[in-house]
Amino acid sequence: MTLSWVQIFRLGLVQACLGAIVVLMTSTLNRLMVVELSLPVVLPGLLVALHYGVQITRPNWGHLADQGGNSTRWIIAGMGLLALGGLGAALAIPLLENHFGAGLALSVIAYAVIGLGVGASGTSLLALLATATAEHRRPAAATITWLMMIAGIALTAITAGKFLDPYSHARLLTVVAIICAGAVALTTIAVWGIERRVIARPAPAPQRFRDGIAEIWADTRARNFTFFVFLSMTAYFMQELILEPYAGLVFGYTPGQSTQMSGAQNGGVFLGMVLVGVAATGLRIGSLRAWVVAGCMGSALTLVAIAGATFWMLPLVPLVVALGFFNGMFAVAAIGSMMQLAGEGRDKREGTRVGLWGASQAMAAGFGGLTGAALVDVARSLLPVADAFGAVFLFQAIIFIASAALAARIMSPRPRVLMVPGE
């Protein structure tokens, strides 16, 4: 047996829980540090980079899954670690205000635990999906679970934003505690018993982790796709730590308003993913490569508009939603390619391949977020606040254009039933 659609949906709930906790750490707490606590943008940038850096262990989790490890155990344990890290990061906010050293120490520990939890839970989940999903269902399964993660991010950001105003540290801790506890409970219920009911393909012959990575890296398609993942995800995450501070410092948004804006952005991501999922998979319109290129170019153009929003007097929220929409277009097409490529190779080591690309994404996310934050701090010392943020958004747009060019060169279009005019 392979995963049914109901079981795929249940595993997607785990992705939603992952997104629900992580969005509070990368968006809400980041904004509180920069705006309410007046700390340098680079500080939360370093903390978020730490949580991504710890995820360099993703290939190890994937290799463990390939060798017949208990994915269910690591999915639940990883979510528990993520919840503990989330609570610790929220507790650090009042400490940073009154006892900076203690708050910083707690933040470092908390964000490291967050990264470990995301790596263990997320990679084990994707490995289970890749090995237990029928081949013809893999692209759709990836789309469904990713959409559910985005839905979890968007719903959490919008709901949490409403309950955070009027802001207080006690209110923050209450909201975070409820979300973290709910995520652990829902994950346990969602994943329980699935792994025992499906028969994934037999585990490959035992192999050292180093040998498995070397075998995959020797595959030109896998190696080139790793480079694309790093470049495109650097662009994707560069605004992650600066968009909410931009809304607060330049447009005067409250913590609740900027958190809701983040939710609206992820709502745009959701819509972009739905469009590509229906058009490319259901209607056979366009290749994965074409959707990736279109999404990257649309993201670049929207970032140019966001950079000049104050000059042209453009409303911020619609632009942010548009950015999310184009981000979703390119991301879901890239995920579809990842699921197709995961089964390639002599021994079909899906877990290790997914782990390698997950590690590349994590490193890019940390690098992109930290780079964006550091560039804003440097630019603010030289330029007015709005211009400083705008310069970084323009740089991000350039990286998206480079990602589109790389995708056009290395990604092979799949056969199409319906051609797109002008393609």
PyMOL commands that set and color helices and strands:
alter all, ss='L'
color gray80, all
select helices_A, chain A and resi 5-36+42-66+71-98+100-132+135-164+169-191+194-197+209-217+220-237+243-251+255-282+288-307+309-312+316-342+350-380+385-410
alter helices_A, ss='H'
color red, helices_A
deselect
rebuild
show_as cartoon
